[in-house]
Amino acid sequence: MSDDAAPQGAPRRVTAAAAVVQAIPAVRRRLPRAIAWPRQRPRALFQGWAVVAGAFLVTMVGYGAAYSFAAFAPDLEQAFGASHASVSLVYSLCGFTAFTVSAISGPIADRIGPRLLAAMGMLMVGTGLVSAGGATSFAEVLLCYGLLIGIGIGFAYVPAIAAVQRWFVVRRGLASGIAACGIGVGTALVPPAAALLARIGDWRTAFVISGVLAGLVGLGGALLLARSPESRGLHPDGARAPPPCRRGIAPRCARCCAARASPASMAPASWYRCR
């Protein structure tokens, strides 16, 4: 008797092909993902790590130049007949200028982006070192090394670290820590670099060589910086979808939040900033 002639209420026959088709979803759920589905193409390295590398180079060059002054302080005392207190004033002025300018460079970077400010800062650091190498008086060393390098560090440090934080949410602490490690690496490189340059020439030659290298390496690091992942069509941490738009976590623009949240749960419009 055919299937069409089967009495009403009787179970229908299930062919072998139909049984296989019905079993596929269950098999897929039980098998590992790598076996059940074809392997996807490997994802490219997230661009945010290039920003981290750029910030690492910027901080390494900036603070490496600032902390290297102690290695050449005795030579400066002998060359210009300055006292130890006067020579220490150069380092103090550099640090004071750097952290004072940092309070200004942050808001400026929010408007024009970190790359231009960091590039200007690294060029100032390199120019300050080269100019200090050609100084004819201690006052010129004070202005070139203490003031110009300090301004350069202030222009570069905060924009570079702030750029890293915009590219990461889940790994923000790790990324910021790697970027800040440039300060320690730059400081650790000072003694061997000073000893190596001392074999080539005097402190003037060391300043000129250091300035050229600082300008090239620092400028290369500054060019790796980018404003935000949204400006490149990406999302923080390389995610395929934007993170949840909640207060205090990955803020998005007010228009985005208005589409996802009720008016009662929204923060004030002035709290949001399009990135």
C-alpha positions in Angstrom: 0.0 0.0 0.0 1.4 3.4 -1.0 2.0 6.3 1.4 -0.9 8.2 -0.2 -3.2 5.4 0.7 -2.1 5.1 4.3 -4.9 5.5 6.9 -5.3 8.8 8.6 -3.4 9.0 11.9 -0.9 6.4 10.9 2.8 7.4 11.2 4.4 8.4 7.9 7.4 6.5 6.6 10.7 8.3 7.0 13.1 7.7 4.2 16.8 7.3 4.8 17.6 10.7 3.1 15.1 12.5 5.2 16.5 11.0 8.4 20.0 12.1 7.5 18.8 15.7 6.9 17.0 15.7 10.2 20.0 14.5 12.1 22.5 17.1 10.7 21.6 19.9 13.2 22.0 17.6 16.2 25.4 16.3 14.8 26.6 19.9 14.3 25.7 20.8 17.9 27.6 17.9 19.3 30.8 18.1 17.2 33.5 20.6 17.9 33.1 23.9 16.1 36.3 23.4 14.1 35.0 20.1 12.7 31.4 21.0 12.3 32.1 24.1 10.3 34.7 25.1 7.7 37.6 27.0 9.2 37.3 30.7 8.8 40.1 32.8 7.5 42.5 34.1 10.2 41.8 37.6 11.3 44.4 40.2 10.6 46.3 41.8 13.6 44.1 44.4 15.2 45.3 47.9 14.3 45.0 48.9 18.0 48.3 47.1 18.7 50.0 49.3 16.2 48.8 52.2 18.2 50.2 50.6 21.3 53.6 50.2 19.6 53.5 53.8 18.5 52.8 55.0 22.0 55.5 52.7 23.3 58.1 54.3 21.0 56.9 57.9 21.8 57.2 57.4 25.6 60.5 55.6 25.2 62.0 58.4 23.2 60.6 61.2 25.2 61.4 60.1 28.7 64.6 58.4 27.5 65.8 61.8 26.3 64.8 63.5 29.6 66.4 60.9 31.9 69.6 60.8 29.8 70.6 64.2 31.0 72.0 62.8 34.3 74.6 60.8 32.3 76.0 64.0 30.8 75.7 66.3 33.8 79.4 66.0 34.8 80.5 66.9 31.2 78.3 69.9 31.2 79.6 71.1 34.6 83.1 70.9 33.2 82.4 72.5 29.9 80.6 75.5 31.2 81.9 75.8 34.7 78.4 75.5 36.1 77.6 74.3 39.6 75.9 71.0 40.3 72.7 72.9 41.4 72.7 74.9 38.1 73.0 71.7 36.0 70.2 70.1 38.0 68.0 73.0 37.1 67.9 71.7 33.5 66.3 68.4 34.5 63.9 70.1 36.9 62.8 72.6 34.2 62.3 69.7 31.7 60.1 67.8 34.0 58.1 70.8 35.1 57.5 71.9 31.5 56.6 68.4 30.4 53.8 67.9 32.9 52.5 71.4 32.6 52.2 71.2 28.9 50.5 67.8 29.3 47.5 69.5 30.8 47.1 71.5 27.6 47.9 68.8 25.0 45.2 66.5 26.2 42.2 68.8 25.3 44.0 69.7 22.0 44.4 66.1 21.1 40.6 65.6 21.6 40.1 68.1 18.8 42.8 67.5 16.3 43.8 63.9 17.1 47.0 62.5 18.7 49.2 62.0 15.6 50.0 65.7 14.8 50.7 66.6 18.4 52.9 63.6 19.0 54.8 64.2 15.8 55.4 67.8 16.7 56.5 66.7 20.2 59.0 64.2 18.9 60.4 66.7 16.5 60.8 69.1 19.4 62.7 66.5 21.4 65.1 65.8 18.5 65.6 69.5 17.8 66.2 70.2 21.5 68.9 67.5 21.7 70.6 68.7 18.5 70.5 72.3 19.6 71.8 71.5 23.0 74.8 69.8 21.3 75.7 73.1 19.6 75.1 75.3 22.6 77.8 77.9 23.4 76.6 78.8 26.8 74.8 77.1 29.7 71.7 79.3 29.2 71.3 77.8 25.7 71.5 74.3 27.2 68.9 75.3 29.7 66.5 76.6 27.0 67.1 73.8 24.5 67.2 70.8 26.8 65.1 72.0 29.7 62.4 74.0 27.9 62.2 72.6 24.3 62.5 68.9 25.2 60.0 69.4 28.0 57.5 71.0 25.7 58.0 68.1 23.2 57.4 65.5 25.9 54.3 67.3 27.1 52.9 67.4 23.5 53.5 63.7 22.9 52.9 61.8 26.2 49.2 62.4 27.0 47.9 62.2 23.4 49.7 58.9 22.9 48.4 57.3 26.0 44.9 58.6 25.4 44.9 57.2 21.9 45.7 53.7 23.3 42.8 53.9 25.7 40.3 54.6 22.9 41.3 51.6 21.0 40.7 49.1 23.8 38.0 48.4 26.4 38.5 44.8 27.5 42.3 44.9 27.2 42.6 48.6 28.1 44.8 47.9 31.2 47.2 45.6 29.3 47.5 48.0 26.3 48.1 51.0 28.5 50.7 49.1 30.6 52.6 48.1 27.5 52.6 51.7 26.2 53.8 53.1 29.6 56.6 50.5 29.6 58.3 52.7 27.1 59.3 55.0 29.9 61.1 52.2 31.7 62.7 50.9 28.6 63.9 54.4 27.6 65.4 54.9 31.0 67.1 51.5 31.0 68.7 52.3 27.6 70.3 55.5 28.9 73.5 54.1 30.6 74.6 51.8 27.8 73.7 54.4 25.1 75.7 57.0 27.0 78.7 54.7 27.3 78.5 53.8 23.6 78.3 57.4 22.5 81.2 58.4 24.8 83.5 56.2 22.7 82.5 58.0 19.5 83.0 61.6 20.7 82.3 64.1 23.4 78.9 65.1 24.9 78.2 67.4 21.9 78.5 64.5 19.5 76.3 62.4 21.7 73.6 65.0 21.9 73.5 65.4 18.1 73.4 61.7 17.4 70.7 61.2 20.1 68.7 64.0 18.6 68.7 62.6 15.1 67.8 59.1 16.4 65.1 60.4 18.7 63.5 62.4 15.9 63.4 59.5 13.5 62.2 56.8 16.0 59.8 59.2 17.7 58.3 60.4 14.5 57.8 56.9 13.3 56.0 56.0 16.5 53.8 59.1 16.2 52.7 58.1 12.7 51.4 54.8 14.1 48.9 56.7 16.3 45.3 57.0 15.3 42.3 58.9 16.7 39.9 56.0 17.4 38.8 52.6 15.9 35.5 54.2 14.8 37.5 56.6 12.5 38.9 53.5 10.7 35.6 51.6 10.6 36.6 49.3 13.4 35.5 48.6 17.0 37.5 48.5 20.2 39.5 45.4 20.9 38.9 44.3 17.3 35.4 43.1 18.1 33.0 42.4 15.3 30.3 44.5 17.0 30.5 47.6 19.1 30.5 47.1 22.9 27.3 47.8 24.9 26.5 51.4 25.1 26.3 51.8 28.9 27.2 54.6 31.3 30.9 54.6 31.9 31.7 51.8 29.4 32.6 52.6 25.8 30.4 55.8 25.5 29.0 56.4 22.1 27.2 59.3 20.6 23.8 60.5 21.9 22.1 59.5 18.7 23.3 55.9 19.1 22.2 55.7 22.7 18.8 57.3 21.9 18.1 54.4 19.6 19.0 51.7 22.1 18.0 53.1 25.5 14.9 54.6 26.9 14.9 58.3 27.9 14.8 57.5 31.5 18.0 55.5 31.4 20.0 57.9 29.2 22.8 60.0 30.6 22.9 63.8 30.0 23.6 64.6 26.3 26.8 66.5 27.3 28.2 63.3 28.7 28.4 61.6 25.3 31.1 62.2 22.7 31.2 60.9 19.2 34.4 59.0 18.6 
